[in-house]
Amino acid sequence: TLYSYALLVKTLTYVCFGTVVIDCVYCRTNGQCFAIIEEDENGEAILTSGCMKYEGSHFQCKDSPRAQTRRTIECCDTDFCNRDLQPTLPPPMDTGTYFGSAHWLAFLISMTVCCCTLICITVVCYYRYKWQTERQRYHRDLEQDEAFIPVGESLKDLINQSQSSSSGSGLPLLVQRTIAKQIQMVRQIGKGRYGEVWLGRWRGEKVAVKVFFTREEASWFRETEIYQTVLMRHENILGFIAADIKGTGAFTQLLLITDYHENGSLYDYLKFTTLDTQSLLRLAYSAACALCHLHTEIYGTQGKPAIAHRDLKSKNILMKKNGTCCIADLGLAVKFNSDTNEVDVPLSTRVGTRRYMAPEVLGETLNKNHFQAYIMMARRCVTGGIVEDHQLPYYEMVPAEPSFEDMLEVVCVKGLRPTVSNRWNGDECLRAMLKLMSECWAHNPASRLTILRVKKTLAKMVESQDIKI
């Protein structure tokens, strides 16, 4: 506009003194004149006047009131107008002004950092104190445990002491709880319908830890009770070490600690191992010894009742390093009371693995014994000895997961038994095993051989083959 153009070309005359222009009394400019007062380093007020160019004069005249130094600038745009300007210094910054400045922000940040640091230090100190307290308690418990289990004692020593100094029902309860508390879990090695099996370590010794699901407390209690039966320990029955209920805070663990056998179950062993005649007899004889010990009732003040396994199969038989085996998984076992001629479970309960059940169990007609399962296990061993593909009993007659009705139809109605190869008749040992099995899987339980008779027969076969067990 014309007005703006006039402002650009207009020149004004101002008073000039101070340090802006040396030896200047008057100055000319198309901008504004100013008068500024500021405080120097010594705290003295210095007044200065002069001219400013038009460019940027409006910004320079609007000086920030929060500048680093105390100063005040005033501007005007008429001739000699700055002679009448009398700027004054602003008052010193008080406390309220200080807290409203950038120093207040720095103060807040520093206080926040200090508080956070203090909180972190407090949390670290708390957890460190808690950790030290738990560690002291742990060491105190270990010292107390030494009263029950001295340093240097192995599991074998403890078990031998318990057998010689007690009734033969297992380790004392306090020793069992101490061992269970000191067990270190290594890795999971198996899983079943009742829980998981872990490899554990106790003072460097390998042990097997069966962890039952919480809902299977009855099974844990039953198996613990059976293992702790008086005079139960036998070299061909899985060695029981300890049992305990361990709480972890979030859930409860039902622990059953036994000997560890790295070869695994007979079921897995036969998949990768071919049995010769000596291996077959060694396995069959050791399994028969275990069953004979279970079935035998020992009379006396601290006697042992007759026990039936009720779930004998190749998966519940473990292989030992010396080629023999031991029977495991006694969760379904029952005791026989000779005084009342009764067992301690309902007679109508159908349990165990269907493929290995005896005819009277499938038909629920008689509660005689479960020796049929032993014969099925022995047949699997013989099949391995012939170097044929390992197969489950009745594999060609029933589905992979047979029902009770399937097994009832095959075993009871049709009266069928597992097939055998004609090559069995070509070997004297296998021919004797075939005869023994045929006498043990008769439909009528009264016609079957007893486990003691089977044990004696196998003992003669072992002796004839000069097998060392």
C-alpha positions in Angstrom: 0.0 0.0 0.0 1.0 3.7 -0.3 1.1 3.9 3.5 3.5 1.0 3.7 5.6 2.5 0.9 5.7 5.8 2.7 7.0 4.1 5.9 9.7 2.4 4.0 11.1 5.6 2.4 10.5 7.8 5.5 13.6 8.7 7.4 13.6 9.9 11.0 16.1 11.7 13.1 16.9 10.4 16.6 19.1 11.2 19.5 22.1 9.0 19.7 24.3 8.5 22.8 26.0 5.8 24.6 27.8 2.8 23.0 25.7 2.3 19.9 27.5 4.8 17.7 30.8 6.3 18.8 30.7 10.0 19.2 27.2 10.0 17.9 24.7 12.7 18.9 22.1 12.2 16.2 21.3 9.4 13.8 18.9 8.8 10.9 17.1 5.6 10.0 13.9 4.3 8.4 13.2 2.1 11.4 12.8 3.1 15.1 14.8 4.6 17.8 15.3 3.0 21.1 16.4 3.5 24.6 17.7 0.4 26.6 18.8 0.1 30.2 20.7 -3.0 31.4 22.8 -4.2 34.3 26.5 -4.8 33.7 28.7 -7.3 35.4 29.3 -5.0 38.4 25.6 -4.5 38.9 25.5 -0.9 37.6 22.7 0.3 35.3 23.8 1.6 31.9 21.4 3.6 29.6 21.9 3.4 25.9 20.0 5.1 23.0 20.2 4.8 19.3 18.7 3.9 15.9 17.5 0.5 14.5 17.0 -0.4 10.9 13.5 -1.1 9.8 14.2 -4.8 9.2 13.7 -6.7 12.5 13.1 -3.6 14.6 9.7 -4.8 15.8 11.2 -8.0 17.1 14.1 -6.3 18.8 11.8 -4.0 20.6 9.9 -6.9 22.1 12.6 -8.1 24.3 11.9 -11.2 26.4 11.3 -10.3 30.1 13.0 -13.6 31.0 16.4 -12.8 29.5 19.6 -13.9 31.1 20.4 -10.3 32.3 18.2 -7.6 33.8 17.4 -5.2 31.1 14.5 -3.1 29.6 14.2 -1.7 26.1 11.7 0.9 24.8 11.2 2.0 21.2 9.5 4.9 19.4 9.1 6.1 15.8 9.1 10.0 15.9 11.9 12.5 15.6 14.0 12.7 18.8 11.4 10.7 20.6 13.9 8.6 22.5 15.0 11.6 24.5 11.9 11.2 26.5 12.2 7.5 27.0 13.1 6.5 30.6 13.3 2.7 30.7 13.8 1.2 34.2 15.4 -2.1 35.3 12.9 -4.9 36.2 12.9 -5.9 39.9 15.2 -8.8 40.9 13.6 -12.3 40.4 11.9 -13.4 43.5 11.1 -17.0 44.7 7.8 -17.2 42.9 9.5 -16.2 39.6 12.2 -18.7 40.1 9.8 -21.6 40.5 8.0 -20.5 37.4 11.1 -20.6 35.3 13.1 -23.3 33.6 14.8 -24.0 36.9 11.6 -25.4 38.2 11.4 -27.9 35.3 14.9 -29.0 36.1 14.1 -29.3 39.7 11.0 -31.5 38.9 13.1 -33.7 36.6 15.9 -34.2 39.2 13.4 -35.0 41.9 11.6 -37.5 39.7 14.9 -39.2 38.9 15.9 -39.3 42.6 12.5 -40.8 43.6 12.7 -43.5 40.9 16.3 -44.3 41.9 15.3 -44.5 45.5 12.3 -46.8 44.7 14.6 -49.1 42.6 17.2 -49.3 45.4 14.4 -50.1 47.9 13.0 -52.9 45.7 16.5 -54.4 45.1 17.3 -54.3 48.8 14.0 -55.9 49.6 14.5 -58.8 47.2 18.1 -59.2 48.2 17.0 -59.4 51.9 14.3 -61.9 51.0 16.7 -64.0 49.0 19.2 -64.0 51.8 16.5 -65.0 54.3 15.3 -67.9 52.1 18.9 -69.0 51.6 19.6 -69.0 55.3 16.4 -70.9 55.9 17.4 -73.4 53.2 20.8 -73.9 54.7 19.2 -74.2 58.2 16.9 -76.9 56.8 19.8 -78.7 55.2 21.6 -78.6 58.6 18.5 -80.1 60.2 18.3 -82.7 57.5 21.8 -83.9 58.2 20.4 -85.2 61.5 18.2 -87.6 59.4 20.6 -88.3 56.5 24.3 -87.8 57.3 26.7 -86.7 54.6 28.1 -89.5 52.6 25.1 -91.8 53.0 23.9 -93.3 49.7 20.4 -94.5 48.9 21.6 -98.1 49.0 23.0 -97.5 52.5 19.8 -96.0 53.7 17.6 -98.8 52.3 19.9 -101.5 53.7 19.7 -99.8 57.1 15.9 -99.6 57.0 15.7 -103.3 56.0 17.9 -104.4 58.9 16.6 -102.1 61.6 12.8 -101.9 60.8 9.9 -104.0 59.7 10.8 -103.8 56.0 8.1 -101.3 55.1 10.5 -98.7 53.7 12.4 -95.7 54.9 11.3 -93.6 57.9 8.8 -90.9 57.0 11.2 -88.0 57.9 13.9 -89.5 55.7 11.5 -89.8 52.8 10.4 -86.2 53.2 14.0 -85.1 53.4 14.9 -86.9 50.2 11.8 -85.6 48.4 12.8 -82.0 49.4 16.3 -82.4 48.1 15.5 -84.0 44.8 16.6 -82.0 41.7 14.4 -82.5 38.6 16.5 -83.0 35.4 14.1 -83.7 32.5 10.8 -85.4 31.7 11.3 -89.0 30.5 7.7 -90.2 30.3 4.0 -89.4 30.6 1.0 -91.6 31.4 -2.7 -91.4 32.4 -1.9 -90.7 36.0 1.0 -88.2 35.7 4.6 -87.7 34.4 7.9 -89.4 35.1 11.0 -87.3 35.5 14.7 -88.1 35.8 15.9 -86.6 39.1 19.1 -86.4 41.1 19.7 -86.8 44.8 23.3 -86.2 45.9 24.5 -87.1 42.5 22.5 -90.4 42.3 19.9 -90.8 39.5 16.3 -91.5 40.6 13.0 -91.7 38.9 10.3 -89.3 40.1 6.7 -90.0 39.3 4.7 -86.8 39.6 1.0 -87.6 39.9 -1.7 -85.2 38.6 -3.5 -83.5 41.5 -6.8 -85.3 40.6 -5.1 -88.6 40.9 -4.4 -88.4 44.7 -6.1 -91.7 45.3 -3.8 -93.5 42.8 -0.8 -91.9 44.5 -2.0 -93.0 47.9 -2.7 -96.5 46.8 0.7 -97.0 45.1 2.5 -95.5 48.0 0.6 -97.8 50.4 1.4 -100.9 48.3 5.1 -100.0 48.0 5.3 -99.5 51.8 3.8 -102.9 52.6 5.8 -104.9 55.0 8.4 -107.2 53.4 7.5 -105.8 49.9 11.0 -105.1 48.7 12.3 -107.5 46.1 15.1 -107.3 43.5 12.6 -107.8 40.7 10.1 -105.2 42.0 10.8 -101.6 41.3 12.7 -100.2 44.3 10.7 -97.7 46.3 12.7 -94.8 47.8 10.3 -92.1 49.1 6.9 -90.5 48.7 5.8 -87.0 49.6 3.4 -84.2 48.9 5.3 -81.1 47.8 3.6 -77.7 47.5 5.2 -75.1 45.1 2.8 -72.3 46.0 0.9 -72.4 42.7 0.0 -76.1 42.8 0.6 -79.3 44.7 2.9 -82.1 43.5 2.3 -85.7 44.5 5.8 -87.3 44.3 6.7 -91.0 44.2 10.5 -91.6 44.0 11.9 -94.9 42.9 15.0 -96.4 41.4 16.0 -95.3 37.9 16.5 -97.8 35.1 17.9 -96.2 32.0 16.9 -99.0 29.6 13.3 -98.0 30.0 10.3 -100.4 29.7 10.2 -103.8 28.2 7.8 -102.4 25.5 10.4 -100.0 24.3 13.3 -102.4 24.8 11.8 -105.0 22.5 11.5 -102.4 19.7 15.2 -102.1 19.3 16.6 -105.3 20.8 16.6 -108.9 19.6 16.5 -111.5 22.3 18.4 -114.8 22.2 17.4 -117.8 24.2 19.4 -116.8 27.3 18.0 -113.3 27.3 14.4 -114.7 27.0 14.8 -117.1 29.9 16.5 -114.4 32.0 13.6 -112.0 31.4 10.8 -114.6 31.9 12.3 -116.0 35.1 12.9 -112.6 36.7 9.4 -111.5 35.9 8.0 -114.8 37.4 10.1 -114.3 40.5 8.5 -110.8 41.0 5.0 -112.1 40.5 5.6 -115.0 42.8 6.8 -112.6 45.5 3.7 -110.5 45.0 1.3 -113.4 45.1 2.9 -115.1 48.1 1.4 -114.4 51.5 4.0 -114.3 54.3 2.5 -115.2 57.7 3.8 -113.7 61.0 3.4 -110.8 63.4 4.7 -108.5 60.6 3.5 -110.6 57.7 3.0 -109.7 54.0 -0.5 -110.1 52.4 -0.9 -111.6 48.9 -0.9 -108.8 46.3 -2.3 -108.8 42.7 -0.9 -106.3 40.3 -4.0 -106.1 38.0 -2.2 -104.0 35.3 0.7 -106.2 34.2 1.9 -105.4 30.7 5.2 -104.8 28.8 5.0 -101.0 29.5 4.9 -101.6 33.3 8.0 -103.8 33.3 11.4 -102.1 33.4 14.6 -103.4 32.1 17.7 -103.6 34.3 21.3 -103.4 33.3 22.0 -107.0 34.0 19.3 -108.2 31.6 16.7 -109.0 34.2 13.5 -107.0 34.7 11.5 -105.5 37.5 7.7 -104.9 37.8 6.5 -101.3 38.3 3.3 -99.3 38.5 1.4 -100.8 41.4 -1.3 -98.1 41.4 -4.0 -100.6 40.6 -2.7 -103.4 42.9 -4.9 -104.9 45.6 -4.2 -106.9 48.8 -5.8 -110.2 49.6 -7.0 -110.7 53.2 -6.8 -114.4 53.9 -8.8 -114.1 57.1 -11.9 -112.8 55.3 -11.1 -114.2 51.9 -11.6 -110.7 50.3 -9.7 -108.1 48.5 -9.7 -104.4 49.5 -11.4 -103.0 46.3 -14.9 -103.5 44.9 -15.2 -106.8 43.0 -17.1 -105.2 40.0 -14.3 -102.8 39.1 -12.8 -103.5 35.7 -9.3 -102.2 35.5 -6.0 -102.8 33.7 -5.2 -102.9 30.0 -7.9 -104.7 28.0 -5.5 -106.5 25.6 -3.8 -108.3 28.6 -6.9 -109.1 30.6 -7.8 -112.7 31.5 -11.1 -114.1 30.3 -12.8 -114.0 33.7 -11.9 -110.3 34.1 -13.3 -109.5 30.7 -16.5 -111.5 31.5 -16.6 -110.4 35.1 -17.3 -114.0 36.1 -14.5 -114.9 38.5 -11.9 -113.1 40.6 -9.1 -115.7 40.3 -5.9 -114.0 39.3 -4.3 -111.9 36.5 -1.7 -114.4 35.4 -3.0 -114.1 31.8 -1.1 -110.8 31.5 2.2 -112.5 32.3 1.7 -115.0 29.5 1.1 -112.2 27.0 4.3 -110.5 28.2 6.2 -113.8 27.8 4.8 -114.2 24.3 6.1 -110.8 23.3 9.6 -111.8 24.5 9.5 -115.0 22.5 8.4 -113.1 19.4 11.5 -111.0 19.8 13.6 -114.1 20.1 12.4 -115.4 16.7 13.6 -112.2 15.1 10.2 -111.4 13.8 8.5 -108.0 13.9 7.3 -107.3 17.4 3.5 -107.3 17.7 1.0 -106.8 20.4 -1.2 -109.8 21.5 -4.2 -110.3 19.3 -2.9 -107.7 16.9 -4.5 -109.4 13.9 -7.8 -109.9 15.6 -8.7 -106.6 17.3 -8.2 -102.9 16.5 -5.2 -101.0 17.8 -7.2 -99.7 20.7 -9.7 -102.5 21.4 -12.8 -102.0 23.6 -13.9 -104.4 26.3 -16.5 -105.7 23.9 -13.9 -106.5 21.2 -11.7 -108.4 23.7 -14.7 -110.2 25.2 -15.8 -111.4 21.7 -12.3 -112.7 20.8 -11.2 -114.1 24.1 -14.4 -115.3 25.8 -16.9 -115.9 23.1 -14.6 -117.3 20.3 -12.0 -118.6 22.8 -9.1 -117.4 20.6 -5.6 -117.0 21.9 -2.6 -115.1 20.4 -1.1 -116.9 17.3 2.3 -118.4 17.3 4.7 -119.1 14.5 5.4 -122.7 13.4 9.1 -121.9 13.7 8.8 -122.1 17.5 8.7 -125.9 17.2 12.1 -125.9 15.7 13.8 -124.8 18.9 13.8 -126.8 22.1 13.6 -123.8 24.4 10.9 -122.1 22.5 8.9 -125.3 22.3 9.1 -125.5 26.1 8.0 -121.9 26.4 5.1 -122.6 24.0 4.0 -125.5 26.2 4.2 -123.4 29.3 2.2 -120.6 27.8 -0.5 -123.0 26.6 -0.9 -124.4 30.1 -1.3 -120.9 31.5 -3.9 -119.3 29.2 -6.6 -121.9 29.6 -10.1 -120.5 29.7 -10.8 -122.1 33.1 -8.7 -120.4 35.8 -8.5 -123.6 37.8 -6.8 -125.4 34.9 -3.9 -122.9 34.7 -0.5 -123.3 36.3 0.2 -121.3 39.4 3.0 -118.7 39.3 5.0 -120.8 41.7 4.9 -123.8 39.3 5.9 -121.5 36.4 8.8 -120.1 38.4 10.1 -123.6 39.2 9.7 -124.7 35.5 11.6 -121.6 34.3 14.3 -122.2 37.0 15.0 -125.7 35.6 15.2 -124.2 32.1 17.6 -121.5 33.3 19.7 -124.2 35.0 19.8 -126.4 31.9 21.0 -123.5 29.8 23.7 -122.6 32.4 22.4 -119.0 32.7 23.7 -116.8 35.5 21.2 -114.5 37.0 
